[in-house]
Amino acid sequence: PIAAVFAPLAAPQLSDSEAAALHKRLDDLTARQVAERGSLQSELDAQEPKPTVAGDGIGKDADSKGKKKNKKGEKPPQEVILFIQERRKRTKEQNLAHAQERAAFVASLGELELDSLERRISLAAWLEAGSV
């Protein structure tokens, strides 16, 4: 009789130093994107138009007779509308650029590197949101 014994081999993995270098690249990319996001937010906060005080409303409108106006349906000033549109546009552009950077980073990885990252984070969630 002929017998054969097959022992399963361990799956190939990155060495500890290679995995550490990969995780450092991931952390650097994520930290840079967080810093850019914070920088844009600070810049936009500085550009935000200051609210104007309309006064107490007494004597301004003859038919109001001292009643408070309902500001819920009131449209904000044009400069506020333009600022909001610009803020949304710039934030969207930045989010798109960051998502493309993350996708390019993942596309540049080999199978062992992808396996190493998948053990550490959820790649799908990171690609979408950018948070580790």
Residue frames relative to the residue before (quaternion, step in Angstrom):
aa qw qx qy qz dx dy dz
P 1.0000 0.0000 0.0000 0.0000 0.00 0.00 0.00
I 0.2435 -0.7478 0.6047 0.1262 3.53 -1.12 0.76
A 0.0654 -0.7988 0.5981 0.0002 3.55 -0.85 0.98
A 0.1048 -0.7730 0.6225 0.0625 3.51 -1.17 0.62
V 0.1535 -0.7679 0.6163 0.0834 3.53 -0.99 0.81
F 0.1234 -0.7913 0.5978 0.0359 3.50 -0.76 1.10
A 0.1448 -0.7736 0.6133 0.0668 3.55 -0.69 1.07
P 0.4277 -0.7031 0.4957 0.2775 3.57 -0.81 0.95
L 0.3511 -0.7218 0.5607 0.2035 3.51 -1.03 0.81
A 0.5311 -0.6037 0.4834 0.3460 3.53 -1.14 0.57
A 0.5409 -0.6148 0.4628 0.3395 3.53 -1.09 0.73
P 0.5107 -0.6422 0.4570 0.3433 3.60 -0.95 0.75
Q 0.0555 -0.7894 0.6114 -0.0013 3.55 -1.08 0.80
L 0.5789 -0.5439 0.4660 0.3896 3.52 -1.29 0.30
S 0.5180 -0.5990 0.4951 0.3575 3.54 -1.15 0.54
D 0.6752 -0.5014 0.3469 0.4151 3.57 -1.22 0.37
S 0.6727 0.4912 -0.3092 0.4589 3.59 0.93 -0.82
E 0.6425 0.5068 -0.3245 0.4744 3.61 1.03 -0.75
A 0.6483 0.5045 -0.3181 0.4733 3.58 0.99 -0.83
A 0.6444 0.5176 -0.3267 0.4584 3.60 0.97 -0.80
A 0.6500 0.5097 -0.3150 0.4675 3.59 0.97 -0.82
L 0.6450 0.5146 -0.3137 0.4699 3.58 1.00 -0.81
H 0.6768 0.4838 -0.2959 0.4692 3.58 0.90 -0.90
K 0.6101 0.5328 -0.3487 0.4714 3.59 1.12 -0.60
R 0.6273 0.5205 -0.3329 0.4740 3.60 1.00 -0.80
L 0.6477 0.5115 -0.3106 0.4715 3.58 0.97 -0.88
D 0.6777 0.4887 -0.2942 0.4641 3.59 0.87 -0.94
D 0.6354 0.5281 -0.3262 0.4593 3.61 1.01 -0.78
L 0.6568 0.5038 -0.3081 0.4690 3.58 0.92 -0.90
T 0.6725 0.4939 -0.2957 0.4652 3.56 0.89 -0.94
A 0.6641 0.5037 -0.3092 0.4579 3.61 0.91 -0.88
R 0.6402 0.5192 -0.3284 0.4612 3.59 0.98 -0.81
Q 0.6747 0.4905 -0.3028 0.4610 3.58 0.93 -0.87
V 0.6250 0.5203 -0.3397 0.4724 3.60 1.04 -0.71
A 0.6490 0.5126 -0.3122 0.4676 3.59 0.99 -0.83
E 0.6480 0.5061 -0.3192 0.4713 3.60 0.98 -0.82
R 0.6332 0.5275 -0.3236 0.4648 3.57 1.02 -0.83
G 0.6695 0.4948 -0.2931 0.4701 3.58 0.95 -0.88
S 0.6334 0.5346 -0.3203 0.4588 3.56 1.03 -0.80
L 0.6608 0.4890 -0.3069 0.4796 3.57 0.91 -0.87
Q 0.6457 0.5203 -0.3266 0.4535 3.59 0.95 -0.84
S 0.6488 0.5092 -0.3154 0.4694 3.61 0.96 -0.83
E 0.6487 0.5195 -0.3104 0.4614 3.55 0.97 -0.90
L 0.6833 0.4769 -0.2883 0.4717 3.57 0.92 -0.89
D 0.6268 0.5307 -0.3428 0.4560 3.59 1.02 -0.72
A 0.6522 0.5145 -0.3103 0.4622 3.58 1.05 -0.76
Q 0.7017 0.4612 -0.2613 0.4760 3.59 1.10 -0.68
E 0.4818 0.6955 -0.4355 0.3072 3.57 1.21 -0.32
P 0.4504 -0.6932 0.4865 0.2826 3.58 -0.83 0.97
K 0.4537 -0.6842 0.5052 0.2661 3.55 -1.02 0.86
P 0.4968 -0.6453 0.4750 0.3334 3.59 -1.02 0.74
T 0.3263 -0.7432 0.5546 0.1833 3.53 -1.03 0.83
V 0.3900 -0.6936 0.5539 0.2450 3.55 -1.09 0.74
A 0.3075 -0.7883 0.5110 0.1512 3.54 -0.63 1.17
G 0.5736 -0.5639 0.4005 0.4389 3.59 1.19 -0.22
D 0.6429 -0.5517 0.3693 0.3821 3.54 -1.27 -0.03
G 0.5276 -0.6741 0.3872 0.3426 3.59 1.24 -0.04
I 0.5423 0.6185 -0.4135 0.3903 3.62 1.20 -0.16
G 0.8312 0.1722 -0.1584 0.5043 3.52 -0.83 1.03
K 0.5682 0.6106 -0.3883 0.3918 3.60 1.17 -0.07
D 0.7925 0.1438 -0.0468 0.5908 3.54 0.99 -0.82
A 0.4201 -0.7468 0.4579 0.2369 3.57 -0.57 1.13
D 0.7321 0.4295 -0.2553 0.4630 3.61 0.94 -0.77
S 0.5402 0.6306 -0.4207 0.3653 3.63 1.17 -0.12
K 0.0980 -0.8549 0.5014 0.0904 3.60 1.19 -0.68
G 0.7576 -0.4224 0.2048 0.4535 3.54 0.86 1.01
K 0.5248 0.6189 -0.4323 0.3932 3.60 1.19 -0.05
K 0.4695 -0.6529 0.5088 0.3073 3.55 -1.14 0.63
K 0.4191 -0.6875 0.5347 0.2564 3.52 -1.05 0.80
N 0.4442 -0.6501 0.5406 0.2964 3.54 -1.18 0.56
K 0.2103 -0.8199 0.5232 0.0990 3.58 -0.38 1.23
K 0.4399 0.7168 -0.4539 0.2945 3.58 1.24 -0.11
G 0.7558 0.3800 -0.2039 0.4928 3.59 0.88 -0.87
E 0.4994 0.6771 -0.4130 0.3488 3.56 1.29 -0.11
K 0.3921 -0.7125 0.5377 0.2223 3.54 -0.97 0.90
P 0.4613 -0.6771 0.4853 0.3053 3.62 -0.92 0.84
P 0.6525 -0.5120 0.3709 0.4178 3.59 -1.21 0.36
Q 0.6641 -0.5383 0.3572 0.3764 3.55 -1.21 0.59
E 0.6491 0.5209 -0.3353 0.4414 3.61 0.96 -0.78
V 0.6289 0.5148 -0.3373 0.4751 3.60 1.08 -0.63
I 0.6365 0.5234 -0.3227 0.4656 3.58 0.98 -0.84
L 0.6649 0.4980 -0.2999 0.4690 3.60 0.92 -0.90
F 0.6389 0.5211 -0.3275 0.4615 3.58 1.00 -0.80
I 0.6552 0.5101 -0.3141 0.4603 3.60 0.90 -0.89
Q 0.6508 0.5120 -0.3143 0.4643 3.58 0.96 -0.85
E 0.6663 0.4965 -0.2977 0.4701 3.59 0.94 -0.89
R 0.6380 0.5265 -0.3263 0.4575 3.59 0.98 -0.83
R 0.6685 0.4916 -0.3010 0.4699 3.58 0.90 -0.90
K 0.6436 0.5279 -0.3202 0.4522 3.58 0.98 -0.86
R 0.7002 0.4678 -0.2772 0.4626 3.60 0.81 -0.99
T 0.6426 0.5132 -0.3240 0.4677 3.58 1.01 -0.77
K 0.6530 0.5108 -0.3090 0.4661 3.56 0.98 -0.84
E 0.6415 0.5197 -0.3202 0.4646 3.60 0.98 -0.84
Q 0.6674 0.4947 -0.3038 0.4665 3.57 0.94 -0.88
N 0.6472 0.5136 -0.3245 0.4604 3.60 0.93 -0.83
L 0.6452 0.5136 -0.3172 0.4683 3.58 1.00 -0.78
A 0.6550 0.5054 -0.3112 0.4676 3.60 0.94 -0.87
H 0.6581 0.5005 -0.3085 0.4704 3.59 0.97 -0.81
A 0.6392 0.5173 -0.3293 0.4641 3.59 0.97 -0.78
Q 0.6476 0.5078 -0.3167 0.4717 3.60 1.03 -0.76
E 0.6282 0.5248 -0.3317 0.4689 3.60 1.04 -0.74
R 0.6639 0.4954 -0.3075 0.4683 3.58 0.94 -0.87
A 0.6483 0.5116 -0.3192 0.4648 3.58 0.99 -0.81
A 0.6506 0.5022 -0.3154 0.4743 3.59 0.99 -0.79
F 0.6158 0.5426 -0.3408 0.4585 3.59 1.04 -0.74
V 0.6866 0.4683 -0.2813 0.4797 3.60 0.86 -0.95
A 0.6465 0.5279 -0.3251 0.4446 3.60 0.99 -0.80
S 0.6723 0.5079 -0.2999 0.4474 3.59 1.11 -0.59
L 0.5927 0.6015 -0.3568 0.3994 3.59 1.25 -0.21
G 0.4281 -0.6698 0.5471 0.2623 3.51 -1.25 0.57
E 0.7356 -0.4350 0.2929 0.4287 3.55 -1.31 0.14
L 0.6704 0.4908 -0.3094 0.4626 3.61 0.89 -0.84
E 0.6452 0.5144 -0.3172 0.4675 3.57 1.04 -0.77
L 0.6316 0.5192 -0.3286 0.4729 3.58 1.01 -0.79
D 0.6400 0.5222 -0.3271 0.4590 3.58 0.95 -0.85
S 0.6504 0.5219 -0.3129 0.4545 3.57 0.95 -0.87
L 0.6832 0.4741 -0.2911 0.4729 3.59 0.92 -0.87
E 0.6492 0.5261 -0.3260 0.4421 3.58 0.98 -0.78
R 0.6151 0.5202 -0.3550 0.4743 3.59 1.16 -0.44
R 0.7078 0.4601 -0.2555 0.4712 3.58 1.15 -0.60
I 0.8167 0.0534 0.0244 0.5741 3.60 0.88 -0.96
S 0.4887 -0.5802 0.5386 0.3667 3.52 -1.37 0.05
L 0.3498 -0.7788 0.4796 0.2026 3.59 -0.30 1.25
A 0.6356 0.5398 -0.3447 0.4311 3.58 0.96 -0.81
A 0.6720 0.4798 -0.2958 0.4803 3.59 0.92 -0.89
W 0.6554 0.5089 -0.3224 0.4556 3.60 0.96 -0.81
L 0.6382 0.5230 -0.3344 0.4554 3.58 0.96 -0.81
E 0.6966 0.4785 -0.2712 0.4607 3.58 0.98 -0.85
A 0.8329 0.2532 -0.0947 0.4830 3.56 0.66 -1.12
G 0.4127 -0.7391 0.4517 0.2818 3.57 1.12 -0.53
S 0.6096 0.5374 -0.3770 0.4444 3.59 1.21 0.07
V 0.3938 -0.7197 0.5247 0.2274 3.55 -1.02 0.82
